Amino acid sequence: MTSNMNPTTFKSVQYYTSEDGKVAYITLNRPDQHNAIDQHMPLEIRGAVRIANADPHVHCIVLKGKGRGFCGGYDLKIYAESAQRGQTEGSQDLSRGYEPFQDYLLMKECTNCYSELFRSHKPTIAQVHGAAVAGGSDIALCCDLVVMADDARIGYPPSRVWGCPTTAMWAYRVGAEKAKRMLFTGDLISGSEAAAMGLVLKAVPASQLEDTVNLLVERIKTVPINQLWMQKQVINNTMEGSIESSQRLATVFDGITRNSPQGVEFQELARQQGFKAAVSSRDEPGRTNEYRKVWKSVL
């Protein structure tokens, strides 16, 4: 089955293949907005993965971000400020209040798009520099392998207030206890700490990131596509049933968190003082210098 999306029409993602055609590259392409997620990006990620899967020459897929970072999460100017005024195309009109089913449908569609990286018949590798924050971490952690710059940052700060990671990949990557630590605190951690924790495969100096990923890709692409597919299916099969149910629950809770009393207070503070002030008020409590040193929080 082929994708009906044409990469030449993509607005927020770039798609191309290597000279030998064996590697597909998907680049998040909103660098001026830190590759923040807009209404086009989820669908285009899914479309690009399907194009790569339908290409008989492609052996593996590399996902990366253009500019200074991988992905800064959802674009709040689109999904918060404009949505509150009912001006965001393809999003719930928040000026009319929270409708849980509509919210679920919209967010579950985004989650399904990111999960295409997990379900892809061909291996997916996230090449993370700068930051993979909030929804950006959802995207990165759906890939089979994640390689980070050691000074890059990853985490889900909205787990403190106003969010729940809808792809629900944390526990599957680091186990329950470490996943709880990350989501109970909302900390960002460095690539080095993420690798030490087992959240990602490897962290290297930023100057070596692309070469390190290329070495891995050059090795993987020598394996027949059918072999890669079979190995991935066997491993994914151990997780797939529970991941789907976890994602349904996480998507419901994501909507609730944004519309809980604390979530509404967060939005009101953001409306009055701006999102930067609201985020600081949410994320700073308890994050003393001693805490950062002991727990390696780089938020």
N, C-alpha and C positions, 0 to 999 in steps of 0.2 A: 504494500500500500504506500502510495506517495503522498507527500504533504501538498496541500493546495495553496500553501503560502509561497510567495516569491521573495527571495531575500533582497532583491533590488528595490522592493517597496517598503522594507523595514524602516521604521522611524527611530527606534531606540536600541537596536542591536545590529551589529555587522556580522556577516557570515562569509567565510571563504575557506578554501582548502589549500593544503601545502602543494608544492610543485609536483610531487609524485602522486598527489590525490589521496594519500593514505591517512591524512590527519585533517579533521575539520576543526576550524577555529570559530568560536562564538564569542564576540566581544561586546560587552555592555557599553553602549555608546551615548552616554549623556555626561561627558566629562565636566562640563560647566556646572552640573548639579551633583557632582560626586557620584555619578551613575545611579542617582536615586530612581526608584521604581515609579514609572508612570503607568497610564492605562494601556500602553502598547507593549511594554517590556515582557510581562508574563507570557502573553500569547506568542510573541516573537521568539522567546526562548524555546517554547514548546515547538513552534514551527521549525526552528533551526535544527533542533534535535531530530525531528522527524525527517527533515531533508537529509541529514547525515546518515540516519538509519536506512533510508531508502537508496543511498548511494552505494553501489556494490564495491567501490574502490576504498571507501573510508573504513579504517580499522578502529580509530579512537577519536575522541572529541575533547578539545581543550576549551575551557571557559575562563575568560579573564575580563578585566575591566580596563577601559581606556582612561588615560590621564593619571591623576594622583592616587586613585584608590580603586578597589574592586567594586564595592557597592555600599552606599550610605543608608540603605533602608528605603522605606516608602517616602516619596516626595510629599512632605507635609503641606506644602503650598497647594498641592492638588487634592490630597486625600483628607486633609484636615481643614485648612483655612477656606478653600473654595467649596469643599463638600458641605461645610457648615452653612454656606450661603446657597446651596443647591446648584452650584455652577460646574460641578465636575462631571464630564461626560462619562458614562459607563459606571458611575458610582452611585451609591444611595444618596438621596437628597436629605442630608441631615437637618436641613432647616425645617423639615416636617416631622422630625423626631426619629427615634431608633425603631426600625422594624426588623426584628431578629431573623426572620426567614430570608428577607432580602439581603441582609448583611451576610448571612451564612452562605447564600448562593454566590455572592460576589467574592468573598474571601476563599471559599472552597475552590472556585475556579482558578484563582491565583495559585493556591496550594497544589492543585492538580497540574498546573503548568510547570511549576518548579520540580514536582515529583517526576516529570518526564525525564529528568536527568538521572534519577534513580532507576526508573523503569527502562531506560534506553537499552536497546539490544547490544550496543557497543559501549566500551568503557568511557567514562566521563571523568575528566581531571580538572579541578579548579585550581587556577594559578592566582593566588591572592596576595596583593600588595596593598599598602595603605590601610584600608579598613574594610571589614565585612561585618556590618553592624545591623542589628535588628533584622528586618526582612532580607538584608544582604547576607546575613549568616544563614537564614533559611535556604537561600539559593545555593550558597557554597556547600553546605553540609548535605545537600541532596546528591552531590557528585560522589562517585565511587571513591575517588582519591582527592585529597586536598593537600597542596604544597603551598606553604606561606613564606613570605619574607619574615625574618626573625623579628623585625621591628614593626610588622603589621599588627593590627588589632582585630579581635573577633569577640563577639558577645551579643547579648540580647538585653540591653538596658530597659526596654519597656516591660520586662517581666516584673519590675518594681511597681509600676502603675501604667495602665493603658496598653497592655499587650500580652499575648501568649504566642510562642513560636508555633505557627500552624503546621509546619512540616514535621514537628515532633521528633527530630532526629537526634537530639542531645543524648538521651538515655541509650540509644542504640550504638552510639559512638564511644561514650565514656563510662557507661554504667549508671545505675540509679544515683549513687551517692554523689559523684562528681557532677552529674547533671543537675541534681538538686542544689548543690553549692552554687553553681553558675546562675540558676534561675531564681534561687532565693535572694541572691545579692544583686543580680543584674550587672555584674562586673564585666568589663572588657579586659581581656588578657592578651599578652603579646603572642606572636607566632611561636616564639621559643617556648613559652609556657604552654601553649596549646599543643605543641608537639610532645612536650614532656608529660602532659596529662593524657595523651593518646587521642585527643580530639581530632588532630590532623596527622597526616602521614609523616611530614618532615617540615622543618623550618631551616632556611639558609639565609645568608646575607642578601639584602635586596639586590645587590649588583650581580648575584649569582642565580637569582630566581628563574629567569627565563632559560638559561643554559641548563639548570638542574631539571626543569620540566622537559626540556627538549631531549635530554639524555634518556629519561624515562619513556618518553613517547617513541623515540627511535628504537628502543628495546621492545616495547609492546607491539608496535606495528609490524614486527617480523613474525608475529603469531597469526595463524589463519583466523579469519573472522569467525568461523563457526566454533573454533576452540574458545575464543574469547567470550562468545555468547554463552556457551555451555557452562564455563566456569562461573560467569556472573550469575546465571540463572540458578545454579545450585546454591550459591551463597545467599542471593536475594530471597530464595524460597524459605530460608530459615527465619526471615523477618517480615515478609510481606503481609501476612494476615493481621498481625498485631499493629503494624505501622498504619494500615488503613483505618482501623478503629481509633488509634491514637490521634490521627490527623482529624478525624471527624470531631472528636471531643475537643481537641485543641482549637479548632476553628470556631466551635460554639463558644468556648471560653474566651477566645480573643474578642468576640463581639461583646460579651458580657463585661470584660475588663474595661473596655472603652466607654461603657455606659453605666458602670457602677457609680456609687456616690463619689468615690475617689477619682474615678475616671472623668466624671463630669467636672469635679473641682479642678483637675489638671487642665481640662479644656478651657474652663473659665479663666484660670490664671494665664494660660497661653493667649487667650483673647485680649486680656487686659494688659499684659506685660510682654507678650511675645513668647514663642516657643523656646527660645534660648533660655529665658528666665524660668520657664516652667520645667524644662529639662534639668536645669541646675538645681532647682528646689527639690526635684524628685531624686536625683542621683547622688547628691553630695552628702546627705546625712550618714554619719558613721564611717565615711571614707577618710579617715585621718591618715596622716603620714605613716603612723605605725601600722595601721591596717594595710595600707598599700604595700609597705615593705614586707610584712609577714605573708600576705595573701597574693602578692604580685599582681595587684589590680592596677591597670594602666588607664582606667576610664578617664 
